[in-house]
Amino acid sequence: MQSRLSDWLVKHELVHRSLGFDYQGIETLQIKTEDWDSIAVISYIYGYNYLRSQCAYDVAPGGFLASVYHLTRIQYGIDKMEEVCLKVFVSRNNPRIPSVFWIWKSADFQERESYDMLGISYANHPHLKRILMPESWIGWPLRKDYITPNFYEIQDAR
């Protein structure tokens, strides 16, 4: 079973990969970084007019970083809103993804938080700077390979 967006992307030969469904039946799609800006615009035009949330996470130590977008199609007269989850995986060496701020304004603070905590740079974001950590902070605290500066763990002396 595919979502309507997935069916539409297949019909128009836009590359993506289904990652399955969550417990609510919402399909998760993997989108290539180079296709993300096009598919984001297409999603908006197709009716996904609400960015419910954007977040990011470190997939594995030394592995990929993921930027996750939960989109909702809101229309009057519909009892059940249609939703889809889109994931964009990016290399931690050069984590750069096109920003969707120009499509969904609610991405502003959410993309900034992903930048601040994981170091994912959102191209063409108008206010991309640290939002939670001080500007002088070194590193990306939510990466699994992050080492806290000047923190010395007490070791067992046996």
TORNU-437382 format. One line per field, with one value per atom (N, C-alpha, C): residue in one letter; x, y, z; atom name; residue number from 1. Coordinates in Angstrom, 1 decimal. Each point is the difference from the previous one (the first is absolute). Example, Ala and Ser with C-alpha at 12.3 -4.5 7.8 and 13.67 -1.06 7.14 Angstrom:
residu = (a  a  a  s  s  s)
px = (13.2  -0.9  0.9  -0.4  0.9  -0.8)
py = (-5.7  1.2  1.2  1.1  1.1  1.1)
pz = (7.8  0.0  0.0  -0.7  0.0  0.8)
atome = (N  CA  C  N  CA  C)
num = (1  1  1  2  2  2)
***
This chain:
residu = (m  m  m  q  q  q  s  s  s  r  r  r  l  l  l  s  s  s  d  d  d  w  w  w  l  l  l  v  v  v  k  k  k  h  h  h  e  e  e  l  l  l  v  v  v  h  h  h  r  r  r  s  s  s  l  l  l  g  g  g  f  f  f  d  d  d  y  y  y  q  q  q  g  g  g  i  i  i  e  e  e  t  t  t  l  l  l  q  q  q  i  i  i  k  k  k  t  t  t  e  e  e  d  d  d  w  w  w  d  d  d  s  s  s  i  i  i  a  a  a  v  v  v  i  i  i  s  s  s  y  y  y  i  i  i  y  y  y  g  g  g  y  y  y  n  n  n  y  y  y  l  l  l  r  r  r  s  s  s  q  q  q  c  c  c  a  a  a  y  y  y  d  d  d  v  v  v  a  a  a  p  p  p  g  g  g  g  g  g  f  f  f  l  l  l  a  a  a  s  s  s  v  v  v  y  y  y  h  h  h  l  l  l  t  t  t  r  r  r  i  i  i  q  q  q  y  y  y  g  g  g  i  i  i  d  d  d  k  k  k  m  m  m  e  e  e  e  e  e  v  v  v  c  c  c  l  l  l  k  k  k  v  v  v  f  f  f  v  v  v  s  s  s  r  r  r  n  n  n  n  n  n  p  p  p  r  r  r  i  i  i  p  p  p  s  s  s  v  v  v  f  f  f  w  w  w  i  i  i  w  w  w  k  k  k  s  s  s  a  a  a  d  d  d  f  f  f  q  q  q  e  e  e  r  r  r  e  e  e  s  s  s  y  y  y  d  d  d  m  m  m  l  l  l  g  g  g  i  i  i  s  s  s  y  y  y  a  a  a  n  n  n  h  h  h  p  p  p  h  h  h  l  l  l  k  k  k  r  r  r  i  i  i  l  l  l  m  m  m  p  p  p  e  e  e  s  s  s  w  w  w  i  i  i  g  g  g  w  w  w  p  p  p  l  l  l  r  r  r  k  k  k  d  d  d  y  y  y  i  i  i  t  t  t  p  p  p  n  n  n  f  f  f  y  y  y  e  e  e  i  i  i  q  q  q  d  d  d  a  a  a  r  r  r)
px = (0.8  -0.8  0.9  -0.2  0.8  -0.9  0.6  -0.8  -0.3  -0.9  -0.3  1.2  0.8  1.2  1.0  0.2  0.9  -0.5  -1.3  -0.5  0.2  -0.1  0.2  1.4  0.9  1.5  0.4  -0.6  0.3  -0.5  -1.2  -0.6  0.8  0.6  0.8  1.5  0.4  1.3  1.0  -0.5  0.9  0.5  1.3  0.6  -0.2  -0.4  -0.2  0.0  0.0  -0.1  -0.9  -0.9  -0.9  0.8  -0.2  0.6  -1.0  -1.2  -1.1  -0.9  -0.9  -1.0  0.2  -0.4  0.1  -1.3  -0.1  -1.2  -1.3  0.0  -1.3  -0.3  0.9  -0.2  0.5  0.9  0.6  1.3  0.0  1.2  1.2  1.2  1.2  0.8  0.4  0.7  1.4  1.0  1.3  0.2  0.5  0.2  1.5  0.5  1.4  0.2  1.2  0.3  -0.2  0.5  0.0  -1.4  -1.0  -1.4  -0.9  0.6  -0.9  -0.7  0.7  -0.7  -1.1  0.2  -1.1  -1.2  0.3  -1.1  -0.7  0.7  -0.7  -1.0  0.4  -0.9  -1.2  0.3  -1.0  -1.0  0.5  -0.8  -1.0  0.6  -0.9  -1.1  0.4  -1.0  -1.0  0.4  -0.8  -1.0  0.2  -1.0  0.6  1.2  0.6  0.4  -1.0  0.2  0.4  0.2  0.3  1.2  1.1  1.1  -0.2  -0.4  -0.4  1.3  1.1  1.2  1.2  1.2  1.2  1.0  0.7  1.0  1.2  1.0  1.2  0.5  0.8  0.6  1.2  0.9  1.2  -0.3  0.1  -0.4  0.9  1.3  1.0  1.3  0.8  1.3  0.8  0.4  0.8  -0.8  -1.3  -0.9  -0.7  -1.2  -0.7  -0.8  -0.3  -1.0  -1.3  -1.1  -1.3  -0.8  -0.5  -1.0  -1.4  -0.9  -1.3  -1.1  -0.9  -1.1  -1.3  -0.9  -1.3  -1.0  -0.6  -0.9  -1.4  -0.9  -1.4  -0.8  -1.0  -0.8  -1.3  -0.2  -1.2  -0.9  -1.3  -1.0  -1.3  -0.9  -1.3  -0.9  -0.8  -0.9  0.5  1.3  0.6  0.1  -0.5  0.1  1.4  0.6  1.4  1.0  0.9  1.1  1.0  0.5  1.0  1.4  0.8  1.3  1.1  1.2  1.2  1.2  0.9  1.3  1.1  0.8  1.1  1.3  0.9  1.4  1.0  0.9  1.2  1.2  0.8  1.2  1.2  0.9  1.2  1.2  1.1  1.3  0.4  0.7  0.4  1.2  0.7  1.2  -0.4  -1.1  -0.5  -1.5  -0.5  -1.5  -0.7  -0.4  -0.7  -1.2  -1.1  -1.4  -0.6  -0.7  -0.8  -1.0  -0.1  -1.0  -1.4  -1.0  -1.4  -0.7  0.8  -0.6  -0.8  0.3  -0.7  -1.3  -0.2  -1.2  -0.9  0.5  -0.7  0.8  -0.6  0.7  0.3  -0.8  0.2  1.3  0.7  1.2  1.2  -0.3  1.1  0.7  -0.7  0.7  0.3  -0.7  0.2  1.3  0.2  1.3  1.2  -0.3  1.1  0.4  -0.9  0.3  0.7  -0.3  0.7  1.4  0.2  1.3  0.8  -0.6  0.7  0.4  -0.8  0.3  0.7  -0.2  0.7  0.9  0.0  0.9  -0.5  -1.3  -0.5  -0.2  0.6  -0.1  -1.1  -1.0  -1.1  0.2  0.3  0.4  -1.2  0.3  -0.9  -1.0  0.4  -0.8  0.4  -0.9  0.3  0.6  -0.2  0.4  0.8  0.7  0.7  1.2  -0.3  1.0  -0.5  0.9  -0.3  -1.2  -0.8  -1.2  -0.1  0.7  0.0  1.3  1.1  1.3  0.6  1.0  0.6  0.8  0.2  0.7  1.4  0.6  1.4  0.1  -1.1  0.0  0.7  0.8  0.7  -0.6  -0.4  -0.5  -1.6  -0.5  -1.4  -0.4  -0.7  -0.2  -0.8  -0.9  -0.9  0.6  1.2  0.6  0.5  -0.1  0.4  1.5  0.8  1.5  0.5  -0.9  0.3  0.7  1.1  0.7  -0.1  -0.6  -0.1  1.3  0.3  1.3  0.2  1.2  0.4  -0.8  -0.5  -0.8  0.9  0.3  0.8  -0.8  -0.3  -0.8  0.9  -0.6  0.7  0.1  1.2  0.3  0.1  -0.4  0.2  1.4  0.6  1.5  0.4  -0.8  0.4  0.9)
py = (-1.2  1.2  1.3  0.8  1.3  1.1  1.1  1.3  0.6  0.9  0.7  0.7  0.6  0.7  -0.9  -1.2  -1.0  -0.5  -0.2  -0.4  1.1  1.2  1.2  0.1  -0.2  0.0  -1.1  -1.2  -1.1  0.3  0.5  0.3  1.0  0.9  1.1  -0.3  -1.3  -0.5  0.8  0.4  0.7  -1.0  -0.1  -1.0  0.2  -1.0  0.0  -1.5  -0.2  -1.4  0.0  -1.0  -0.1  -0.7  0.6  -0.6  -0.7  -0.1  -0.7  1.0  -0.6  0.8  0.0  1.0  0.1  -0.6  0.0  -0.6  0.6  1.2  0.7  -0.2  -0.7  -0.2  1.1  0.8  1.1  -0.5  0.2  -0.5  0.9  -0.6  0.7  -0.2  1.1  -0.1  0.6  -0.7  0.5  0.8  1.2  0.9  0.3  0.0  0.3  1.5  0.4  1.4  0.9  -0.5  0.8  0.2  -0.9  0.1  0.7  0.3  0.5  1.3  1.0  1.2  -0.1  -0.8  -0.2  -0.8  -1.0  -0.8  0.8  0.9  0.8  0.9  0.7  0.8  -0.8  -1.1  -0.9  -0.4  -0.3  -0.4  1.1  1.2  1.2  0.2  -0.1  0.2  -1.1  -1.2  -1.2  0.2  0.9  0.2  -0.1  -0.4  -0.1  1.4  0.7  1.4  0.3  -1.0  0.2  -0.8  0.6  -0.7  -0.2  -1.2  -0.3  0.1  -0.6  0.1  -0.3  0.5  -0.3  -0.3  -1.1  -0.3  -0.7  -0.3  -0.7  -1.0  -1.0  -0.9  -0.6  -0.5  -0.7  -1.5  -0.5  -1.4  -1.0  0.2  -0.9  0.8  -0.4  0.7  -0.2  1.2  -0.1  -0.1  -0.2  -0.3  1.3  -0.2  1.1  0.8  1.2  0.8  0.1  0.1  0.0  1.2  0.7  1.1  -0.5  0.1  -0.6  1.1  -0.2  1.0  -0.8  0.5  -0.6  1.0  -0.4  0.9  -0.5  1.0  -0.3  0.8  -0.7  0.6  0.4  1.3  0.6  0.6  -0.4  0.5  0.1  0.9  0.1  -1.2  -0.5  -1.0  -1.4  -0.2  -1.3  -0.4  -1.2  -0.5  -0.5  -0.7  -0.6  0.7  0.7  0.7  -1.0  0.2  -0.9  0.5  -0.9  0.3  -0.8  0.5  -0.8  0.5  -0.9  0.3  -0.1  1.0  0.0  0.1  -0.9  0.0  0.3  0.9  0.3  -0.4  -1.0  -0.4  0.7  0.5  0.7  -0.4  0.1  -0.4  1.0  -0.5  0.8  0.9  -0.4  0.8  1.3  0.1  1.2  0.0  0.2  -0.2  1.3  0.0  1.2  -0.5  0.7  -0.3  1.3  0.1  1.2  0.3  1.2  0.4  0.1  -0.3  0.1  1.2  0.9  1.2  0.8  0.0  0.8  -0.7  -1.2  -0.7  0.0  -0.5  0.0  0.8  1.2  0.9  -0.6  -1.0  -0.6  -0.8  -0.2  -0.7  0.9  1.3  0.9  -0.5  0.0  -0.4  -1.4  -0.9  -1.4  -0.4  0.6  -0.2  0.6  1.1  0.7  -0.9  -0.7  -0.9  -1.2  -0.5  -1.2  0.4  1.2  0.6  0.1  0.5  0.3  -1.3  -1.0  -1.2  -1.1  0.0  -1.1  0.5  1.3  0.6  -0.2  -0.3  -0.1  1.5  0.3  1.3  0.0  1.0  0.1  1.1  -0.3  1.0  0.9  1.3  1.1  0.3  -0.5  0.4  1.4  0.9  1.4  0.4  -0.9  0.3  -1.1  -0.8  -1.2  0.4  -0.1  0.2  -0.7  -0.1  -0.8  0.6  -0.9  0.5  -0.5  -1.1  -0.5  0.2  -0.3  0.1  1.4  0.4  1.3  -0.1  1.2  0.0  -0.5  0.1  -0.5  -1.5  -0.7  -1.4  -0.8  -0.9  -0.8  -1.4  -0.4  -1.3  0.0  -1.3  -0.2  -1.0  0.5  -0.9  -1.2  -0.1  -1.2  -1.1  0.3  -1.1  -1.1  -1.2  -1.1  -0.1  0.6  0.0  1.3  0.8  1.3  -0.3  0.7  0.0  1.3  0.1  1.2  0.6  1.3  0.6  0.2  -0.2  0.2  -0.9  -1.1  -0.9  -1.2  -0.3  -1.1  -1.0  -1.1  -1.0  -0.7  -0.2  -0.7  -1.4  -0.5  -1.4  -0.9  -1.2  -1.0  -0.4  0.1  -0.1  -1.4  -1.0  -1.4  -0.5)
pz = (0.0  0.0  0.0  -1.0  0.0  0.2  0.5  0.2  -1.4  0.0  -1.3  -0.5  0.9  -0.5  -0.6  0.6  -0.5  -1.4  -0.2  -1.3  -1.0  0.4  -0.9  -0.4  0.9  -0.3  -0.9  0.2  -0.9  -1.4  -0.1  -1.3  -0.8  0.7  -0.7  0.1  0.3  -0.1  0.9  1.2  1.0  1.0  0.1  0.8  1.5  0.6  1.5  0.4  1.3  0.5  1.2  0.0  1.2  1.1  1.2  1.2  0.9  -0.5  0.7  0.6  0.9  0.7  1.5  0.6  1.5  0.6  1.3  0.7  -0.4  -0.5  -0.4  -1.5  -0.7  -1.4  -0.9  0.6  -0.8  -0.7  -1.3  -0.7  0.1  0.1  0.1  -1.3  -0.6  -1.3  0.1  -0.6  0.0  -1.3  0.1  -1.1  -0.2  -1.2  -0.2  0.2  0.5  0.3  -1.2  -1.1  -1.2  -0.6  0.4  -0.4  1.0  1.2  1.1  -0.3  -0.6  -0.2  -1.0  -1.1  -1.0  0.7  0.7  0.6  1.1  0.7  1.0  -0.7  -1.1  -0.7  -0.6  -0.5  -0.6  1.1  1.2  1.1  0.4  0.0  0.4  -1.1  -1.2  -1.1  0.0  0.3  0.1  1.2  0.9  1.0  1.5  0.1  1.4  0.4  0.5  0.3  1.4  0.8  1.4  0.4  0.5  0.5  1.5  0.3  1.4  0.9  -0.5  0.8  -0.9  0.4  -0.7  1.2  -0.1  1.0  -0.7  0.7  -0.5  1.0  -0.5  1.0  -0.7  0.9  -0.5  -0.1  -1.2  -0.3  0.8  -0.1  0.6  0.2  1.0  0.1  -1.3  -0.5  -1.3  -1.2  0.2  -1.2  -0.5  -0.5  -0.6  1.1  -0.4  0.8  -0.8  0.7  -0.6  0.3  -0.9  0.2  -0.4  1.0  -0.1  -0.1  -1.0  -0.2  0.1  0.9  0.1  -0.7  -1.1  -0.7  0.1  0.0  0.1  -1.1  -0.5  -1.0  0.6  0.2  0.7  -1.0  0.1  -0.9  0.8  -0.3  0.6  -0.5  0.9  -0.3  0.0  0.4  0.1  1.4  0.4  1.3  0.4  -0.9  0.3  -0.9  0.7  -0.8  -0.5  -1.2  -0.6  0.4  0.5  0.5  -0.7  0.0  -0.6  0.8  0.2  0.6  -1.0  -0.2  -1.0  0.7  -0.3  0.6  -1.0  0.3  -0.9  0.8  -0.5  0.6  -0.7  0.9  -0.5  0.7  -0.7  0.5  1.1  1.1  1.1  -0.4  -1.1  -0.4  -0.6  -0.7  -0.6  0.1  1.2  0.1  -0.5  -1.2  -0.6  -0.7  0.3  -0.5  -0.4  -1.1  -0.3  1.0  0.4  1.0  -0.6  0.8  -0.5  0.7  0.6  0.6  -1.0  -1.2  -1.1  -0.3  0.3  -0.3  1.3  1.1  1.3  1.0  0.3  0.9  1.4  0.4  1.3  0.1  -1.1  0.0  0.6  0.2  0.4  1.3  1.1  1.3  0.0  -0.7  0.1  -0.8  -1.1  -0.8  0.8  0.6  0.8  1.2  0.6  1.1  -0.5  -1.2  -0.6  -0.3  -0.5  -0.3  1.3  1.0  1.3  0.7  0.0  0.8  -0.8  -1.4  -0.8  -1.1  -0.2  -1.0  -1.5  -0.2  -1.3  -0.5  -1.1  -0.6  -1.0  0.1  -0.8  -1.0  -1.3  -1.0  -0.2  -0.1  -0.3  1.2  1.2  1.1  0.4  0.2  0.2  1.4  1.0  1.4  0.6  -0.8  0.5  1.0  1.2  1.1  1.2  0.9  1.3  0.7  0.5  0.7  1.4  0.4  1.3  0.7  -0.7  0.5  -0.3  0.9  -0.3  -1.3  -0.7  -1.3  0.1  1.2  0.2  0.2  0.1  0.3  -1.2  0.4  -1.0  -0.1  -1.3  -0.2  0.0  -0.1  -0.2  1.1  1.0  1.2  -0.1  -1.0  -0.2  -0.9  -0.5  -0.8  0.9  -0.4  0.8  0.3  -0.9  0.2  0.7  0.6  0.6  1.3  0.3  1.3  0.6  1.2  0.7  0.3  -0.3  0.2  1.5  0.5  1.4  1.0  -0.5  1.0  0.2  1.2  0.4  0.9  -0.6  0.7  1.1  1.2  1.1  -0.4  0.0  -0.4  1.3  -0.2  1.1  0.1  1.2  0.2  0.1  -0.1  0.1  -1.0)
atome = (N  CA  C  N  CA  C  N  CA  C  N  CA  C  N  CA  C  N  CA  C  N  CA  C  N  CA  C  N  CA  C  N  CA  C  N  CA  C  N  CA  C  N  CA  C  N  CA  C  N  CA  C  N  CA  C  N  CA  C  N  CA  C  N  CA  C  N  CA  C  N  CA  C  N  CA  C  N  CA  C  N  CA  C  N  CA  C  N  CA  C  N  CA  C  N  CA  C  N  CA  C  N  CA  C  N  CA  C  N  CA  C  N  CA  C  N  CA  C  N  CA  C  N  CA  C  N  CA  C  N  CA  C  N  CA  C  N  CA  C  N  CA  C  N  CA  C  N  CA  C  N  CA  C  N  CA  C  N  CA  C  N  CA  C  N  CA  C  N  CA  C  N  CA  C  N  CA  C  N  CA  C  N  CA  C  N  CA  C  N  CA  C  N  CA  C  N  CA  C  N  CA  C  N  CA  C  N  CA  C  N  CA  C  N  CA  C  N  CA  C  N  CA  C  N  CA  C  N  CA  C  N  CA  C  N  CA  C  N  CA  C  N  CA  C  N  CA  C  N  CA  C  N  CA  C  N  CA  C  N  CA  C  N  CA  C  N  CA  C  N  CA  C  N  CA  C  N  CA  C  N  CA  C  N  CA  C  N  CA  C  N  CA  C  N  CA  C  N  CA  C  N  CA  C  N  CA  C  N  CA  C  N  CA  C  N  CA  C  N  CA  C  N  CA  C  N  CA  C  N  CA  C  N  CA  C  N  CA  C  N  CA  C  N  CA  C  N  CA  C  N  CA  C  N  CA  C  N  CA  C  N  CA  C  N  CA  C  N  CA  C  N  CA  C  N  CA  C  N  CA  C  N  CA  C  N  CA  C  N  CA  C  N  CA  C  N  CA  C  N  CA  C  N  CA  C  N  CA  C  N  CA  C  N  CA  C  N  CA  C  N  CA  C  N  CA  C  N  CA  C  N  CA  C  N  CA  C  N  CA  C  N  CA  C  N  CA  C  N  CA  C  N  CA  C  N  CA  C  N  CA  C  N  CA  C  N  CA  C  N  CA  C  N  CA  C  N  CA  C  N  CA  C  N  CA  C  N  CA  C  N  CA  C  N  CA  C  N  CA  C  N  CA  C  N  CA  C  N  CA  C  N  CA  C  N  CA  C  N  CA  C  N  CA  C  N  CA  C  N  CA  C  N  CA  C  N  CA  C  N  CA  C  N  CA  C  N  CA  C  N  CA  C)
num = (1  1  1  2  2  2  3  3  3  4  4  4  5  5  5  6  6  6  7  7  7  8  8  8  9  9  9  10  10  10  11  11  11  12  12  12  13  13  13  14  14  14  15  15  15  16  16  16  17  17  17  18  18  18  19  19  19  20  20  20  21  21  21  22  22  22  23  23  23  24  24  24  25  25  25  26  26  26  27  27  27  28  28  28  29  29  29  30  30  30  31  31  31  32  32  32  33  33  33  34  34  34  35  35  35  36  36  36  37  37  37  38  38  38  39  39  39  40  40  40  41  41  41  42  42  42  43  43  43  44  44  44  45  45  45  46  46  46  47  47  47  48  48  48  49  49  49  50  50  50  51  51  51  52  52  52  53  53  53  54  54  54  55  55  55  56  56  56  57  57  57  58  58  58  59  59  59  60  60  60  61  61  61  62  62  62  63  63  63  64  64  64  65  65  65  66  66  66  67  67  67  68  68  68  69  69  69  70  70  70  71  71  71  72  72  72  73  73  73  74  74  74  75  75  75  76  76  76  77  77  77  78  78  78  79  79  79  80  80  80  81  81  81  82  82  82  83  83  83  84  84  84  85  85  85  86  86  86  87  87  87  88  88  88  89  89  89  90  90  90  91  91  91  92  92  92  93  93  93  94  94  94  95  95  95  96  96  96  97  97  97  98  98  98  99  99  99  100  100  100  101  101  101  102  102  102  103  103  103  104  104  104  105  105  105  106  106  106  107  107  107  108  108  108  109  109  109  110  110  110  111  111  111  112  112  112  113  113  113  114  114  114  115  115  115  116  116  116  117  117  117  118  118  118  119  119  119  120  120  120  121  121  121  122  122  122  123  123  123  124  124  124  125  125  125  126  126  126  127  127  127  128  128  128  129  129  129  130  130  130  131  131  131  132  132  132  133  133  133  134  134  134  135  135  135  136  136  136  137  137  137  138  138  138  139  139  139  140  140  140  141  141  141  142  142  142  143  143  143  144  144  144  145  145  145  146  146  146  147  147  147  148  148  148  149  149  149  150  150  150  151  151  151  152  152  152  153  153  153  154  154  154  155  155  155  156  156  156  157  157  157  158  158  158)
***
